[in-house]
Amino acid sequence: MLINNINELKQYLPVSLQLDFSDIHPKVIMVERDIIKKKFSKEIYAHLFNEGQTGNSPEADLLQLLSEATAHLALLEYISFGQVNLDSSGIHIHSTDNSKTAFEWQVAELKDSLSKQGWSAIESALELMETLPTGDLKTLWEATNTYQAAQSSLISTLRQFQRFVHLGDSRVLFHKLLPMLHYQQEEVISEAVGPDFWQKILRYYSEEDSAQKARLNTAHIKASRALAFATVGEGFMDTMLILSDNGPLILDGLQSRITTSKATAPQELVQQIAASYAKKAGGALTELLEYCQEQAAHFPEYTLSDNYISDENQETHIARNDPDAGLVFL
C-alpha cells in the first residue's frame, strides 16, 4: 500500500493526528482502488514498490506524488465518519471539556483543502507521466487505457487542448473529456473531411515533404480548434455541472475535482454557454473546410470527401449552412 501506518500518513498532513490507522485504513484502500489504480493501472502500482522505494528516479517521484494524493484523499473520505460515533441508540458527536467538534464551516474548509491538495498531487503525477524518459515505467504507462485514449485523439494533451479552450490546467478534467472528444472527432470532424484525409491530418508529423507537412499542420490546427470547441459545447453538462432537484449546479472553479458546489446555474446560462461553443465549433469547422477546398490540389484525399466541391459542381453545389446555425449541416 502507498500508506501503511499513521506515521506515513503524518508525513503528508500538516495537522495533529490522533487516529488509529485501522480507522482510516478502509479509506486508503478505497482511494488506491478507485483512483490510483484506475488512472495509473495496477501494473504501474505494483512496479512502484519494486523500483520507487529509493534513489532519484521517475518511479520515486511518482511514488511520492501518489502517496501524497492518497493521504489527503483518504482523510477527505474519512472525515464524515470521523466526526460521529454509531451505536444502537443512534448517531452521536462527542465533545469533552478539552475538545469539541469543529464547526461545519471549519470542516468544509478542511475538506476543501484536502481535496485541492490531493487532486493537485494527481495532476502533478499525470504531468510527470507526459515527460517520462525511456524505460520500464514509460512502457507500462504507454500500455494504459489513460495513455492510449489520449494518443488516439487529434488533441492528445491538456497543453494542446488549452491552446483553444482553457480547462483550469486540469489534466483530470481533460481525461474526463476524452470520450466526448473521441465522439466528436469520429462523428463530426472525420466525417466532414473524409476518413482518408482525416488519417493524413492525424499523422501530419510523419509527412517528409516540408511544404506539405506545413499545409497538413495548418489543417491539423484548424481541425483541433473545431474539435476543442465542439467537445466543450457537448461535454459541458457532463463535466462542469451537477444535476440536482434544485437545478444544475456549477462546480467551484468549474473543476470536477472540487467536492462542493458554490452557485446555481440558471438554465439560460447553461444553454447560452453550450450554444456559444457550438457556434464557435461550427465557424471553426467551416474555416477548416474552406482551407481544405483552397488546398485541394495538395490534398487529393480531401477530394474524396462529401464536402469537396469540384470545379464542375461550383455552380450547382448547395451552399453549406451558415456556421451560426451550429453543426447541423453535418
C-alpha positions in Angstrom: 0.0 0.0 0.0 1.0 3.6 -0.5 0.2 4.5 3.1 0.8 1.7 5.6 0.7 3.3 9.0 -0.2 6.5 10.8 3.4 7.8 10.7 3.4 7.6 6.9 0.1 9.5 6.9 1.5 12.2 9.1 4.4 12.8 6.6 1.9 14.4 4.2 -0.6 16.1 6.5 0.3 19.3 8.4 -2.1 18.6 11.3 -2.1 16.8 14.6 -3.4 13.3 14.1 -4.6 11.1 16.9 -6.1 8.4 14.7 -5.7 4.7 14.9 -4.6 3.6 11.4 -7.2 0.9 11.5 -9.9 3.7 11.4 -8.7 5.2 8.1 -7.3 2.1 6.5 -10.6 1.3 4.6 -10.5 4.7 3.0 -6.9 4.3 2.0 -7.9 1.0 0.3 -10.8 2.8 -1.5 -8.6 5.7 -2.8 -6.0 3.3 -4.1 -8.6 1.1 -5.8 -10.9 3.7 -7.2 -8.5 6.5 -8.2 -4.8 5.5 -8.2 -5.1 2.1 -9.9 -7.8 3.2 -12.3 -5.8 6.2 -13.5 -2.3 4.7 -13.5 -3.0 1.0 -13.8 -2.4 -1.9 -11.4 0.8 -2.7 -13.2 2.3 0.7 -12.5 1.1 0.5 -8.9 3.0 -2.8 -8.4 6.0 -1.6 -10.3 6.5 1.4 -8.0 7.1 -0.8 -5.0 9.9 -2.6 -6.8 11.6 0.4 -8.3 10.4 3.5 -6.5 11.5 3.0 -2.9 14.9 4.5 -3.1 17.1 6.7 -5.4 16.4 9.6 -7.7 14.1 8.2 -10.4 10.8 8.8 -12.1 9.4 5.9 -10.1 10.5 7.5 -6.8 8.9 10.9 -7.8 5.7 9.2 -8.9 5.5 7.1 -5.7 5.9 10.3 -3.6 3.1 12.1 -5.5 0.7 9.2 -5.4 1.4 8.7 -1.7 0.6 12.4 -1.1 -2.6 12.1 -3.1 -3.7 9.0 -1.2 -3.0 10.5 2.2 -5.1 13.6 1.5 -7.9 11.9 -0.3 -8.2 9.1 2.2 -8.5 11.6 5.1 -11.1 13.6 3.0 -13.2 10.5 2.7 -12.8 9.6 6.4 -13.8 13.0 7.8 -17.5 12.4 7.6 -17.1 9.1 9.6 -14.5 10.6 12.0 -16.9 13.2 13.4 -19.5 10.7 14.6 -19.9 7.6 16.7 -22.5 5.0 15.9 -24.2 2.8 18.4 -27.6 1.1 18.9 -29.1 4.2 20.2 -28.2 6.4 17.2 -25.5 8.7 15.8 -23.6 10.9 18.3 -21.0 13.6 18.2 -18.7 13.5 21.2 -17.2 16.5 22.9 -15.3 16.9 26.2 -14.0 19.7 28.4 -10.7 19.7 26.4 -12.1 19.5 22.9 -15.2 20.0 20.9 -16.4 19.1 17.4 -15.4 21.6 14.8 -18.0 23.9 13.3 -19.5 23.0 10.0 -17.6 25.7 8.1 -14.3 24.6 9.6 -15.0 21.0 8.5 -15.9 22.3 5.0 -12.7 24.3 4.7 -10.6 21.3 5.8 -12.3 19.1 3.2 -11.8 21.7 0.5 -8.1 21.9 1.4 -7.7 18.1 1.4 -9.4 17.8 -2.0 -7.3 20.5 -3.6 -4.0 19.1 -2.4 -4.9 15.5 -3.1 -6.0 16.2 -6.6 -3.1 18.6 -7.2 -0.8 15.7 -6.5 -2.8 13.6 -9.0 -2.4 16.4 -11.6 1.3 16.6 -10.9 1.6 12.8 -11.3 -0.2 13.0 -14.7 2.1 15.8 -15.8 5.1 13.7 -14.8 3.9 10.8 -17.0 3.9 13.2 -20.0 7.7 13.6 -19.8 8.9 10.1 -18.8 12.3 9.0 -20.2 12.6 5.7 -22.0 12.3 2.9 -19.5 10.1 0.4 -17.8 7.8 3.0 -16.3 7.2 4.7 -19.7 6.5 1.3 -21.3 3.9 0.5 -18.6 2.3 3.9 -18.9 2.0 3.6 -22.7 0.1 0.4 -22.2 -2.6 2.0 -20.0 -6.1 3.0 -21.2 -5.4 6.5 -20.0 -2.4 7.0 -22.3 -3.9 5.2 -25.3 -7.2 7.1 -25.1 -5.2 10.4 -25.3 -2.9 9.2 -28.1 -5.7 8.1 -30.3 -7.1 11.7 -30.2 -6.3 14.5 -32.5 -5.6 16.5 -29.3 -3.6 14.2 -27.1 -2.5 16.5 -24.2 -4.0 19.2 -22.0 -1.5 21.7 -23.2 -2.7 21.2 -26.8 -6.3 21.5 -25.7 -5.7 24.7 -23.8 -4.5 26.4 -27.0 -8.2 26.7 -27.8 -10.2 26.3 -24.5 -8.8 26.7 -21.0 -9.7 23.9 -18.6 -8.1 25.4 -15.4 -4.9 23.4 -16.0 -6.8 20.3 -15.0 -5.5 17.1 -16.6 -8.2 15.2 -14.6 -10.9 17.2 -16.4 -9.1 16.7 -19.8 -9.1 13.0 -19.4 -12.7 13.1 -18.4 -13.5 14.9 -21.6 -11.7 12.3 -23.8 -14.8 10.1 -24.5 -16.7 13.1 -25.8 -13.6 14.3 -27.7 -13.5 10.9 -29.4 -17.1 11.0 -30.3 -16.8 14.5 -31.8 -13.7 13.6 -33.9 -15.2 10.4 -35.2 -18.7 11.6 -35.9 -18.1 15.2 -36.8 -14.6 16.2 -37.8 -13.6 12.9 -39.6 -16.9 12.8 -41.4 -16.5 16.4 -42.5 -13.1 15.9 -44.2 -13.4 12.3 -45.1 -11.8 9.3 -43.5 -8.8 9.2 -45.9 -7.8 12.9 -45.3 -8.6 12.5 -41.6 -5.8 10.0 -41.3 -3.4 12.4 -43.1 -4.3 15.2 -40.6 -4.0 12.8 -37.6 -0.4 11.8 -38.7 0.7 15.1 -40.3 4.0 14.8 -38.4 5.1 11.8 -40.5 5.0 13.7 -43.8 8.5 14.0 -45.2 7.9 16.9 -47.6 8.3 20.1 -45.6 5.9 22.2 -47.6 3.2 19.5 -47.5 3.9 19.0 -43.8 3.3 22.7 -43.1 0.0 22.6 -45.1 -1.2 19.5 -43.1 -0.1 21.1 -39.9 -2.3 24.1 -40.6 -5.2 21.7 -41.3 -4.4 19.9 -38.0 -4.6 23.2 -36.1 -7.9 24.2 -37.7 -9.4 20.8 -37.0 -8.1 20.8 -33.4 -9.8 24.2 -32.8 -13.1 22.9 -34.2 -12.7 19.7 -32.1 -11.9 21.5 -28.9 -14.9 23.9 -29.2 -17.3 21.0 -30.2 -16.1 18.9 -27.3 -16.6 21.6 -24.7 -20.0 22.5 -26.1 -21.2 18.9 -25.9 -19.4 17.9 -22.8 -20.3 21.0 -20.7 -23.3 19.3 -18.9 -21.3 16.2 -18.1 -18.1 17.7 -16.9 -18.8 21.1 -15.3 -22.3 20.7 -13.8 -24.0 18.6 -11.2 -27.7 17.9 -11.8 -29.9 18.2 -8.7 -33.5 18.6 -7.7 -32.9 22.3 -7.5 -31.4 22.6 -11.0 -27.9 22.4 -12.4 -25.1 23.5 -10.0 -21.8 24.8 -11.2 -18.8 23.2 -9.5 -16.4 25.6 -7.7 -13.9 26.9 -10.3 -15.7 24.8 -12.9 -13.4 21.9 -11.9 -14.7 18.4 -11.5 -12.1 17.7 -8.7 -13.8 20.2 -6.3 -16.2 18.5 -3.9 -18.7 21.3 -3.2 -21.0 23.4 -5.4 -20.9 27.1 -5.0 -23.6 28.6 -7.3 -26.7 27.7 -9.1 -26.5 28.0 -12.8 -29.7 29.3 -14.5 -30.9 27.1 -17.3 -30.5 30.1 -19.7 -26.8 30.3 -18.8 -26.2 26.6 -19.4 -27.9 26.9 -22.8 -26.0 30.0 -23.7 -22.6 28.5 -22.9 -23.4 25.3 -24.8 -24.8 27.3 -27.8 -21.8 29.6 -27.8 -19.3 26.8 -28.1 -21.5 25.1 -30.7 -21.4 28.3 -32.8 -17.6 28.6 -32.4 -17.2 24.9 -33.4 -19.4 25.5 -36.5 -17.4 28.5 -37.5 -14.1 26.7 -36.9 -15.2 23.7 -38.9 -16.3 25.9 -41.8 -12.9 27.5 -41.8 -11.3 24.1 -41.9 -13.4 23.0 -44.9 -12.7 26.3 -46.7 -9.0 25.8 -46.2 -9.2 22.2 -47.5 -11.1 23.4 -50.5 -8.4 26.0 -51.3 -5.7 23.5 -50.9 -7.5 20.6 -52.7 -4.7 20.4 -55.3 -2.4 19.4 -52.5 -5.0 17.4 -50.6 -6.1 14.6 -53.0 -7.6 12.6 -50.1 -9.9 15.5 -49.3 -11.4 15.4 -52.8 -12.9 12.0 -51.8 -15.0 13.6 -49.0 -18.6 14.5 -49.4 -17.8 18.2 -48.7 -15.4 18.6 -51.6 -16.8 20.9 -54.3 -15.4 20.1 -57.7 -14.9 22.7 -60.4 -17.8 21.2 -62.4 -20.1 21.5 -59.4 -19.3 25.0 -58.3 -22.5 26.5 -59.7 -24.9 23.7 -58.7 -23.5 22.8 -55.3 -25.8 23.5 -52.4 -24.2 26.0 -50.1 -23.5 24.9 -46.6 -25.5 26.4 -43.7 -24.2 29.5 -42.0 -21.9 28.5 -39.1 -24.2 30.5 -36.8 -26.5 27.5 -37.1 -24.0 25.3 -35.3 -23.1 21.9 -36.6 -26.4 21.0 -38.2 -25.0 21.0 -41.7 -23.1 17.9 -40.9 
